[in-house]
Amino acid sequence: MIRAIVLGLAVAVTLAGCGDDGPAATAEQNDAIARLIDAELSDSEHRCVLEGLIQTGIAPSAILTDEITADEDTELIGVTVGCIDDLTRIPAFVEAFVTAAAAEGTDMTQPEAICALEHLEADDPAAAVAECLGGEPTAPDDEDDEFSYGDDEVFDLLWDSCASGNNLVCDELAATAPVDSGYEAFGRTCAQRLPEGAISCFDELG
């Protein structure tokens, strides 16, 4: 689910590619960009965000006064995510990540969300995210239990993301879940889209 949130927000807006040249930003546009992204930007990042902001048609003044709709907020997150590699630098994205995780039953503080975002590419993302949340994935006490969806919140997050079509996460779930668990089987079958035994969900399905 974590990666599903990331991808879901990232593709909320489809942006045209950012070119080398572009319009000069007004002072108000610069202030709006600074409000959207809590960090210094490179020239290319700034240009990309500016072009995206212009494409949305959202007035910079509305951003500065918080007079934007929920749809516009999602659109702006899409703009910033499309231009900035480090998602933790985007306050609205971190807030949306916390909100989306809560909707899936996982409560996170902003520092925990930032930690989770920073560890999405870890060798063992489930363990890394669990550590961010102050715990570790653990199997049920009953060894006969299948250890499947609903038994562990971290693996549930990966399951949700795999089920949403993120095949990289399916591969991660298959690699990191306990052997012979329901989690592993779900990952190995690419969310039941392929017979178990596929070498890689990402290679097979993209």
Secondary structure as UniProt FT lines:
FT   HELIX           2..10
FT   HELIX           27..36
FT   HELIX           43..56
FT   HELIX           60..64
FT   TURN            65..66
FT   HELIX           70..83
FT   HELIX           87..89
FT   HELIX           91..103
FT   TURN            104..105
FT   HELIX           110..118
FT   TURN            119..121
FT   HELIX           125..132
FT   TURN            133..134
FT   TURN            143..144
FT   TURN            149..150
FT   HELIX           153..163
FT   TURN            164..165
FT   HELIX           167..176
FT   TURN            179..180
FT   HELIX           182..188
FT   TURN            189..193
FT   TURN            196..197
FT   HELIX           201..205
//
